[in-house]
Amino acid sequence: MTTLAGDMILLAFDAEGGRLPVRQSLAPAVRGALLAELLDGGALTDEAGTAGAVGEAPRDAALREVWQRVSAEPGRKWLHWVRKDGRASVHEVLRGLEKDGLLERSAGRVFGLFPLERVGLTPEGLAAAGEVRAAVTAAAEDPAARAADGRAALLAGLAHAGGQLGTALSADRRRALKDRLTALSESAAPVSPAVRRAVQDLQGAAVS
């Protein structure tokens, strides 16, 4: 089973699995997924809007890195940790997916001059991404499915907060399901508000 952050990246791939869009919002969404999984699993605690670490460090490399940082600096707000080292977390999660055989990387050059790394899904990764999209869609569309699959509901809520639902739900469906998606996002608190704020800040900086 992939981590919640791995599922977030699988969700971001296009339907053919050959392209991972370059989005600033992906880093806080992935970072938020790591934090939410740790919190949901009892490895992090929420104390009046700040994060604390408990127990032992997780085995997964990306989860362990986040847990260790929170453990070393307790009492910081969730927004701090969502913003912290997001790109590094994305690369660590990508390495994990590659190790699990779900994606592959290849090197190339643009115009024969500029180095470019391509990241694409393997057939196994393509199947896994399809399952993630289907689970997220079901969580958004069907309250019964949402109740039955808490992991998919958590992912859907975080993805909505981070603007990562485009591959699972069209813009029209997202508008039609706005209330349900908002409820899913609220259920992913305290991480989801921090993800939303981090994405909004990035978008504001891009247009300023």
PEQUI-V658131 format. One record per residue. N is the residue number from 1. RES is the residue in one small letter. NEAR is the number of other C-alpha atoms within 8 Angstrom. D_LAST is the distance of its C-alpha to the last C-alpha in Angstrom with 2 decimals. Layout:
BEGIN
n=<N:N>
res=<RES:RES>
near=<NEAR:NEAR>
d_last=<D_LAST:D_LAST>
END
This chain:
BEGIN
n=<1:2:3:4:5:6:7:8:9:10:11:12:13:14:15:16:17:18:19:20:21:22:23:24:25:26:27:28:29:30:31:32:33:34:35:36:37:38:39:40:41:42:43:44:45:46:47:48:49:50:51:52:53:54:55:56:57:58:59:60:61:62:63:64:65:66:67:68:69:70:71:72:73:74:75:76:77:78:79:80:81:82:83:84:85:86:87:88:89:90:91:92:93:94:95:96:97:98:99:100:101:102:103:104:105:106:107:108:109:110:111:112:113:114:115:116:117:118:119:120:121:122:123:124:125:126:127:128:129:130:131:132:133:134:135:136:137:138:139:140:141:142:143:144:145:146:147:148:149:150:151:152:153:154:155:156:157:158:159:160:161:162:163:164:165:166:167:168:169:170:171:172:173:174:175:176:177:178:179:180:181:182:183:184:185:186:187:188:189:190:191:192:193:194:195:196:197:198:199:200:201:202:203:204:205:206:207:208>
res=<m:t:t:l:a:g:d:m:i:l:l:a:f:d:a:e:g:g:r:l:p:v:r:q:s:l:a:p:a:v:r:g:a:l:l:a:e:l:l:d:g:g:a:l:t:d:e:a:g:t:a:g:a:v:g:e:a:p:r:d:a:a:l:r:e:v:w:q:r:v:s:a:e:p:g:r:k:w:l:h:w:v:r:k:d:g:r:a:s:v:h:e:v:l:r:g:l:e:k:d:g:l:l:e:r:s:a:g:r:v:f:g:l:f:p:l:e:r:v:g:l:t:p:e:g:l:a:a:a:g:e:v:r:a:a:v:t:a:a:a:e:d:p:a:a:r:a:a:d:g:r:a:a:l:l:a:g:l:a:h:a:g:g:q:l:g:t:a:l:s:a:d:r:r:r:a:l:k:d:r:l:t:a:l:s:e:s:a:a:p:v:s:p:a:v:r:r:a:v:q:d:l:q:g:a:a:v:s>
near=<2:7:8:11:13:13:12:14:11:11:13:13:14:10:6:7:13:9:10:10:7:5:6:8:11:13:12:15:16:15:15:15:13:14:14:10:10:12:11:8:7:8:13:14:10:10:8:4:8:11:14:12:12:9:5:5:8:8:6:6:9:10:12:11:8:10:14:10:8:13:10:6:7:10:8:10:9:12:11:8:11:16:10:6:6:12:7:7:12:12:8:10:11:11:8:10:12:11:7:7:10:14:13:10:9:7:8:8:9:8:5:5:6:7:8:8:8:9:11:11:12:11:7:9:13:12:8:10:13:9:8:12:11:9:9:13:11:10:16:14:8:8:8:7:9:13:9:6:9:8:7:12:14:12:13:16:17:17:12:12:13:14:9:14:11:9:12:10:10:8:7:7:8:10:7:6:10:8:6:9:13:10:9:14:16:10:8:12:8:9:14:15:11:12:16:10:9:12:13:8:8:10:8:8:7:6:5:4>
d_last=<40.53:36.93:34.72:32.23:29.48:31.51:31.68:27.90:27.64:30.57:28.88:25.82:28.10:28.74:32.13:33.89:32.78:31.93:28.16:25.77:22.33:19.61:17.22:15.06:16.47:19.97:20.06:19.62:21.89:24.51:24.32:24.75:27.71:29.35:29.06:30.33:33.26:34.24:34.09:35.98:38.57:39.20:37.94:35.18:35.55:33.31:34.25:32.51:29.11:29.63:30.91:34.27:36.27:39.90:42.59:42.50:39.78:39.30:40.70:37.66:35.69:32.17:33.38:35.38:32.50:30.48:33.69:34.59:31.30:31.53:35.18:34.45:31.87:33.01:31.50:27.79:25.69:24.95:21.18:21.90:24.02:21.76:19.04:21.78:22.69:21.53:21.74:25.15:26.28:25.41:27.51:30.28:30.49:30.58:33.44:35.23:35.00:36.28:39.11:40.06:40.33:37.59:35.39:36.01:34.08:34.90:33.81:33.25:31.68:29.34:31.22:33.76:31.67:28.70:29.65:28.46:29.50:30.23:30.56:32.72:34.85:38.60:40.90:41.13:37.36:37.07:39.62:37.91:34.54:36.43:37.99:34.70:33.23:36.49:36.57:33.03:33.81:37.05:35.49:33.11:35.76:38.88:39.23:42.44:40.79:38.03:40.76:42.70:39.94:37.97:36.24:34.89:33.83:31.96:30.22:29.37:27.91:25.73:24.71:23.76:21.63:19.95:19.64:22.48:25.09:24.55:27.58:29.86:29.04:27.93:25.22:28.18:29.88:26.86:26.62:30.40:30.43:27.54:29.90:31.58:28.43:27.17:30.59:30.47:27.12:28.54:31.61:29.60:28.56:27.88:26.01:24.31:22.32:21.01:20.10:18.30:16.30:15.47:14.35:12.19:10.50:10.07:8.76:6.16:5.22:5.74:3.79:0.00>
END
